[in-house]
Amino acid sequence: MIEALSHPVFKVVSEVADEMGMEAYVVGGFVRDAILYRPSKDIDIVVVGKGIDMALKVAARLGDKKVNVYKTFGTAQIVYDDYDIEFVGARKESYNRESRKPVVEDGTLEDDQKRRDFTINALAIGLNKKNYGVLLDPFNGVKDIEDRIIRTPLAPDLTYSDDPLRMMRAIRFAAQLDFTIEAESFASIGRNKDRIGIISKERIAEELNKIILADIPSIGFELLFDSGLLHRIFPQMVVLHGVEIVNGMGHKDNFYHTLQVLDNLSLRTKDLWLRWSAVLHDIAKPPTKRFDSKVGWTFHGHEDKGARMVPGIFADLKLPQNEKMKYVQKMVLLHLRPIVLAQETVTDSAVRRLLADAGNDIDDLMLLCEADITTKDFGKQKRYLKNFQLVRQKLKEVEEKDNLRNWQPPVTGQDIMEYFGIGPSLKVGLIKDAIREAVLEGIIPNKREEAFNYMIEKGKEMGLTPIAKH
């Protein structure tokens, strides 16, 4: 524990605490992560007394560092040497059943440790001279870390009912740390799952994003599903679960397929929104599912319907309605295109179209599609991956030749109107479409001069007369 306190800020806090006659402890995640040998730059200091007062004195001792004071919560924050240091007075809490916001009173260190969500977060290290570096572990949190167990300090029904967000946090920690939630604690999540309704969707989304960013996010999603929480917070994903069999023919379980795709992708990227694309890539398979006696189960158009579902899902979950959402929407819409190319002869035309539609996101799209290969048939898997390498090579060759990423037409609608002396009309759109098709089919190169000549030719076919010089 002395080693965990090697940063000089702890000595400063220790000196100030003794001068002020207050007890100070570093608590929670910093202590847990020190035991797990995980680097952490978030330091929570609990003061038996006025945390804000101590923060002001520590900041002055550190060279008059800025202090962010949050009087409503009785907390203060200092950013020092890349460390985020938060001071708070020790407190005890009582809850109203209709809110997760507690009534807060001054308390002892023991009161403060009791109100913590999990035993692994209820650890404290003394910072005063008399107990510097001494670990206080009233709930056997160190043993739970050794046993890789998530457990609540008090009865789990009380802990989760008081603040239902702790149910999401339990699952998030299990996913992030690869810990197991203690059996009674997990059963309690199932009993209290409906309490999640009092939590803001923004806070839920924050925890869900952290689960998605875990090294193996499927751990968290399976726990969400098994506890019943997923049914409350993300019912569209729950509908993916299950296999229907007709005439002896069944489809794969799209819930577990989605989790496998997400895990596969997570081996290669930490991009949150690309991972969200994996979560949602097959989200429309349930509403597009059909059984055909000749071909079996089909999901025609699920990529298009899925893309149209994305804005609504993002709105429901209070995720951003901006370019992040549009990016996920694009990934969902296009996720089958490289797969189709990998199964067929790769033509320049198909590659040009893919490049034009995917733009700078083409590399992300390829990662998603490669992650989407979850077949257990090793031969088929090997063949798909080999074909994807051919697609990647073809993408590189066509891009070098035709420069089609984020493609913009070499001739604009304004060019067409000015040259032929016409206003906005159907003919302008038809000429633009003809130029696009000619470029994508390789009839003309992606260059202005050739496109302009093609525009003149198409205009003449439509009976248009130039009024401007070429």
C-alpha positions in Angstrom: 0.0 0.0 0.0 3.0 2.3 0.7 4.0 1.7 -2.9 0.5 2.7 -4.2 1.0 6.0 -2.4 4.3 6.8 -4.2 2.9 9.9 -5.9 3.9 13.1 -4.0 0.4 14.4 -3.8 -0.4 11.8 -1.1 2.4 13.2 1.2 0.9 16.7 0.7 -2.6 15.4 1.6 -1.1 13.7 4.7 0.6 16.8 5.9 -2.5 19.0 5.4 -4.8 16.4 7.1 -2.6 16.3 10.2 -2.3 20.1 10.3 -6.1 20.5 10.0 -6.7 17.7 12.6 -8.8 15.7 10.2 -8.7 12.1 9.1 -8.1 11.5 5.4 -8.2 8.3 3.4 -7.8 7.3 -0.3 -10.7 5.1 -1.1 -12.5 3.1 -3.8 -11.3 2.5 -7.3 -7.8 3.7 -6.9 -7.2 1.2 -4.0 -8.8 -1.6 -5.9 -6.8 -0.9 -9.1 -3.6 -0.7 -7.1 -4.2 -4.2 -5.8 -5.0 -5.4 -9.3 -1.8 -3.6 -10.7 -4.0 -1.5 -13.0 -2.8 2.0 -13.5 -5.3 4.7 -12.3 -5.2 8.4 -12.3 -8.5 8.9 -10.5 -7.9 9.5 -6.8 -10.9 9.8 -4.3 -10.0 11.2 -0.9 -12.5 10.8 1.9 -12.2 13.3 4.7 -13.8 12.9 8.1 -14.7 16.5 8.2 -15.0 19.2 5.4 -13.6 17.8 2.2 -13.9 21.1 0.4 -11.8 22.9 3.1 -9.1 20.3 2.8 -9.1 20.5 -1.0 -8.5 24.3 -0.9 -5.5 23.9 1.4 -4.0 21.0 -0.6 -4.4 23.0 -3.8 -2.6 26.0 -2.3 0.2 23.6 -1.1 0.5 22.2 -4.7 1.2 25.7 -6.1 -2.2 27.3 -6.0 -3.8 24.8 -8.3 -7.4 25.5 -9.4 -10.1 23.9 -7.3 -13.5 23.0 -8.8 -16.0 23.2 -6.0 -19.4 21.4 -6.1 -21.1 22.7 -3.0 -24.4 20.8 -3.7 -22.5 17.5 -3.5 -20.0 18.6 -0.9 -17.1 17.7 -3.2 -14.1 19.5 -4.7 -11.7 18.5 -7.5 -8.1 19.3 -8.3 -6.4 18.2 -11.5 -2.6 17.8 -10.8 0.1 16.2 -12.8 -2.5 14.3 -15.0 -4.2 13.0 -11.8 -7.9 13.8 -11.1 -8.2 14.2 -7.3 -11.6 14.5 -5.7 -12.2 15.3 -2.1 -15.4 14.6 -0.2 -16.5 14.5 3.4 -17.3 11.1 4.9 -21.0 10.6 4.8 -23.9 8.3 5.4 -26.9 8.1 3.1 -30.6 7.3 3.3 -32.8 6.9 0.2 -36.3 7.7 -1.0 -37.7 4.8 -2.9 -38.6 6.9 -5.9 -35.2 8.4 -6.4 -31.5 7.3 -6.4 -30.6 10.7 -5.0 -29.9 10.1 -1.3 -30.4 12.3 1.8 -26.8 12.8 2.9 -25.4 13.4 6.4 -21.9 13.8 7.8 -20.6 10.4 8.9 -17.6 8.3 9.8 -15.3 6.4 7.6 -17.2 3.3 8.5 -20.5 5.0 7.4 -18.8 5.9 4.1 -17.5 2.4 3.4 -21.0 0.9 4.1 -22.6 3.1 1.4 -20.2 1.9 -1.2 -21.5 -0.3 -4.1 -19.2 -3.3 -3.8 -16.7 -4.7 -1.3 -13.9 -4.3 -3.9 -14.7 -0.5 -3.9 -15.0 -0.2 -0.1 -11.3 -0.4 0.6 -9.5 2.5 2.2 -5.9 3.4 2.8 -5.0 5.8 5.7 -3.2 9.0 4.9 -2.5 10.5 8.3 0.9 10.1 9.8 -0.4 7.6 12.4 -1.9 5.2 9.8 -0.1 6.1 6.6 -0.4 3.2 4.1 -2.6 1.1 6.4 -5.3 -0.7 4.5 -8.8 -0.7 6.1 -10.9 -3.6 4.6 -14.1 -4.1 6.8 -15.9 -6.2 4.1 -13.1 -8.5 3.0 -12.7 -6.7 -0.3 -9.1 -7.9 -0.8 -10.3 -11.6 -0.6 -13.0 -10.8 -3.1 -10.4 -9.3 -5.5 -8.3 -12.5 -5.0 -11.4 -14.6 -5.7 -12.5 -12.3 -8.5 -15.9 -11.8 -7.0 -18.4 -8.9 -7.2 -20.3 -8.6 -3.9 -22.2 -5.9 -2.1 -21.0 -4.7 1.4 -24.6 -4.8 2.7 -27.6 -7.0 1.7 -27.8 -6.8 -2.1 -31.5 -6.0 -2.2 -30.8 -2.9 -0.1 -27.8 -1.9 -2.1 -29.5 -2.3 -5.5 -32.9 -0.9 -4.4 -31.3 2.2 -3.0 -29.4 2.9 -6.1 -30.4 0.7 -9.1 -27.6 2.0 -11.2 -25.4 -0.3 -9.1 -26.9 -3.3 -10.9 -25.5 -1.9 -14.2 -22.2 -1.2 -12.5 -22.0 -4.7 -11.1 -22.3 -6.1 -14.6 -19.9 -3.5 -16.0 -17.2 -4.4 -13.4 -17.7 -8.1 -14.1 -17.2 -7.4 -17.8 -14.2 -5.1 -17.4 -12.4 -7.1 -14.7 -13.6 -10.6 -15.8 -15.0 -11.1 -12.3 -18.0 -13.2 -11.3 -21.0 -11.7 -9.6 -21.6 -13.5 -6.3 -24.7 -15.7 -6.6 -27.0 -13.9 -4.2 -26.0 -10.5 -5.6 -26.8 -11.7 -9.1 -30.2 -13.1 -8.0 -30.9 -9.8 -6.4 -30.3 -8.0 -9.7 -33.1 -10.2 -11.2 -35.4 -9.3 -8.3 -34.7 -5.6 -8.5 -34.4 -5.2 -12.3 -37.6 -3.1 -12.6 -36.1 -0.5 -10.3 -33.8 0.5 -13.2 -36.8 2.6 -14.4 -35.9 5.4 -11.9 -32.4 5.8 -13.5 -31.9 8.3 -16.3 -31.3 6.8 -19.7 -28.1 8.9 -19.9 -26.6 7.1 -16.9 -27.6 3.7 -18.2 -26.1 4.5 -21.6 -22.9 5.5 -19.9 -22.6 2.1 -18.2 -23.7 0.3 -21.4 -20.9 2.0 -23.4 -18.4 0.9 -20.8 -19.6 -2.7 -21.1 -19.3 -2.4 -24.9 -15.7 -1.1 -24.5 -14.7 -4.1 -22.3 -12.1 -6.5 -23.7 -14.8 -9.2 -23.9 -18.1 -7.3 -24.1 -20.2 -10.5 -24.5 -19.6 -11.2 -20.8 -21.6 -8.1 -19.9 -24.3 -8.6 -22.4 -24.9 -12.2 -21.3 -25.2 -11.0 -17.7 -27.6 -8.2 -18.8 -29.7 -10.8 -20.6 -29.6 -13.5 -17.9 -30.5 -11.0 -15.2 -33.4 -9.5 -17.2 -31.9 -6.0 -17.2 -31.4 -6.1 -21.0 -35.2 -6.7 -21.4 -35.8 -3.4 -19.6 -33.1 -1.2 -21.1 -32.6 -2.6 -24.7 -35.6 -4.8 -25.7 -34.7 -4.6 -29.4 -31.6 -6.6 -28.8 -33.5 -9.2 -26.7 -35.7 -10.0 -29.7 -32.6 -11.4 -31.5 -32.5 -14.2 -29.0 -33.7 -17.7 -29.8 -34.0 -20.2 -32.7 -37.1 -20.9 -34.6 -37.4 -24.3 -36.4 -39.8 -25.0 -39.3 -39.8 -28.3 -41.2 -36.6 -29.3 -39.4 -34.8 -26.1 -40.6 -33.6 -23.6 -38.0 -31.7 -20.3 -38.3 -28.8 -19.4 -36.0 -29.4 -17.6 -32.7 -28.8 -14.0 -33.8 -28.3 -12.8 -30.2 -25.3 -15.0 -29.6 -24.1 -14.4 -33.2 -24.1 -10.7 -32.5 -22.1 -11.2 -29.3 -19.6 -13.2 -31.2 -19.2 -10.5 -33.9 -18.8 -7.9 -31.2 -16.1 -10.0 -29.4 -14.4 -10.7 -32.7 -14.3 -7.0 -33.6 -13.2 -6.0 -30.1 -9.9 -7.9 -30.7 -9.1 -5.4 -33.4 -10.6 -2.0 -32.4 -11.5 0.0 -29.3 -13.6 2.4 -31.3 -16.9 2.6 -29.4 -19.1 3.5 -32.4 -17.6 0.7 -34.6 -18.4 -1.7 -31.7 -22.0 -0.2 -31.6 -22.2 -1.1 -35.4 -21.5 -4.7 -34.4 -24.2 -4.6 -31.8 -26.7 -3.3 -34.3 -25.6 -4.9 -37.6 -28.4 -7.6 -37.5 -30.9 -5.7 -35.3 -33.6 -5.9 -38.0 -33.4 -9.7 -38.5 -36.4 -10.4 -36.3 -38.8 -8.1 -38.3 -37.5 -9.3 -41.7 -37.4 -13.0 -40.9 -39.3 -15.2 -43.3 -39.5 -18.9 -44.0 -39.4 -20.2 -47.6 -40.0 -23.9 -48.1 -37.4 -23.9 -50.9 -34.5 -21.9 -49.4 -35.3 -21.9 -45.6 -35.0 -18.9 -43.5 -34.4 -15.5 -45.1 -33.8 -12.0 -43.7 -34.1 -9.9 -46.9 -33.5 -6.2 -46.5 -32.5 -6.4 -42.8 -29.5 -4.2 -43.5 -31.8 -1.4 -44.9 -34.4 -1.7 -42.2 -31.7 -2.0 -39.6 -30.2 1.3 -40.8 -33.6 2.9 -40.5 -34.0 1.6 -36.9 -30.7 3.1 -35.7 -31.9 6.7 -35.1 -34.8 5.4 -33.0 -32.6 3.1 -31.0 -30.1 5.9 -30.4 -32.9 8.2 -29.3 -34.4 5.6 -26.9 -31.0 5.0 -25.3 -30.1 8.8 -25.2 -27.1 8.2 -27.4 -25.9 11.1 -29.6 -28.0 12.1 -32.6 -25.1 13.4 -34.6 -22.4 12.1 -36.9 -21.7 9.2 -34.6 -25.2 7.9 -35.1 -25.0 8.5 -38.9 -21.7 6.5 -38.9 -23.3 3.5 -37.2 -26.3 3.8 -39.6 -23.9 3.7 -42.5 -22.1 0.7 -41.2 -25.3 -1.2 -40.6 -26.6 -0.3 -44.1 -23.4 -1.4 -45.8 -22.3 -4.4 -43.7 -23.4 -7.0 -46.3 -21.8 -5.4 -49.3 -18.2 -6.7 -48.7 -19.5 -10.1 -47.7 -21.4 -10.4 -51.0 -18.2 -9.3 -52.8 -16.2 -12.0 -50.9 -18.6 -14.7 -52.1 -18.5 -13.6 -55.7 -16.1 -12.6 -58.4 -14.8 -9.2 -57.4 -15.4 -6.7 -60.2 -14.0 -3.2 -60.5 -17.5 -1.8 -60.8 -18.7 -3.3 -57.5 -15.5 -2.1 -55.7 -16.0 1.4 -57.1 -19.5 1.5 -55.8 -18.5 0.3 -52.4 -15.7 2.9 -52.2 -18.0 5.7 -53.3 -20.6 4.7 -50.6 -18.3 3.9 -47.7 -15.8 6.7 -48.3 -13.2 7.0 -45.5 -15.1 4.4 -43.4 -14.2 1.6 -45.8 -11.5 0.2 -43.5 -13.8 0.1 -40.6 -16.5 -1.6 -42.7 -14.0 -4.3 -43.7 -13.1 -4.9 -40.0 -16.9 -5.3 -39.2 -17.4 -7.7 -42.1 -14.4 -9.8 -41.2 -15.7 -10.0 -37.6 -19.1 -11.1 -39.0 -17.6 -14.4 -40.0 -18.7 -16.7 -37.2 -19.2 -19.9 -39.1 -17.9 -23.0 -37.3 -17.0 -24.6 -40.7 -13.2 -24.0 -40.7 -13.1 -24.5 -44.5 -15.8 -21.9 -45.2 -14.2 -19.5 -42.7 -10.8 -19.8 -44.3 -12.3 -19.3 -47.8 -14.2 -16.2 -46.7 -11.1 -14.6 -45.1 -9.0 -15.4 -48.1 -11.7 -13.7 -50.3 -11.7 -10.7 -48.0 -8.0 -10.3 -48.6 -8.8 -10.2 -52.4 -11.4 -7.6 -51.7 -9.0 -5.5 -49.7 -6.4 -5.8 -52.5 -8.9 -4.8 -55.1 -10.1 -1.8 -53.0 -6.5 -0.7 -52.8 -5.9 -1.0 -56.5 -9.1 0.7 -57.5 -8.6 3.5 -55.0 -5.1 4.2 -56.3 -6.4 4.3 -59.8 -9.8 6.1 -59.4 -9.5 8.0 -56.1 -13.1 7.3 -55.1 -13.0 7.7 -51.3 -15.6 10.3 -50.3 -16.5 10.6 -53.9 -17.9 13.8 -55.2 -19.1 14.1 -58.8 -16.5 15.8 -61.0 -19.4 17.7 -62.6 -21.9 19.4 -60.4 -25.6 20.2 -60.9 -24.6 23.9 -61.0 -22.2 23.1 -63.9 -25.0 21.4 -65.8 -27.5 24.2 -65.3 -25.0 26.9 -66.3 -23.8 25.1 -69.4 -27.2 24.3 -70.8 -29.0 27.4 -69.4 -31.6 25.5 -67.5 -32.9 25.6 -63.9 -33.3 22.8 -61.4 -35.1 20.0 -63.2 -35.4 16.2 -63.7 -32.9 16.4 -66.6 -30.2 17.8 -64.3 -30.7 14.9 -62.0 -30.7 12.4 -64.9 -27.4 13.8 -66.2 -25.8 13.7 -62.7 -26.9 10.0 -62.3 -25.6 9.2 -65.8 -22.2 10.6 -64.9 -22.1 8.8 -61.6 -22.9 5.5 -63.3 -20.4 6.0 -66.0 -17.6 6.7 -63.5 -18.6 3.7 -61.3 -18.9 1.4 -64.3 -15.5 2.5 -65.6 -16.9 4.0 -68.8 -15.1 7.2 -68.1 -12.4 8.0 -65.5 -13.1 10.0 -62.4 -11.8 13.2 -63.9 -13.5 16.5 -64.7 -12.6 16.8 -68.4 -13.9 13.4 -69.3 -17.0 13.9 -67.1 -17.7 17.3 -68.7 -17.6 15.8 -72.2 -19.9 13.0 -71.1 -22.3 15.6 -69.7 -22.4 17.4 -73.1 -23.1 14.1 -74.8 -25.9 13.2 -72.5 -27.4 16.7 -72.7 -27.5 16.5 -76.5 -29.3 13.1 -76.2 -32.0 14.9 -74.1 -32.3 17.7 -76.7 -30.5 20.3 -74.6 -28.6 23.1 -76.3 -25.4 24.6 -74.8 -25.4 28.3 -74.1 -21.9 28.4 -72.6 -18.5 27.6 -74.0 -16.8 24.4 -72.8 
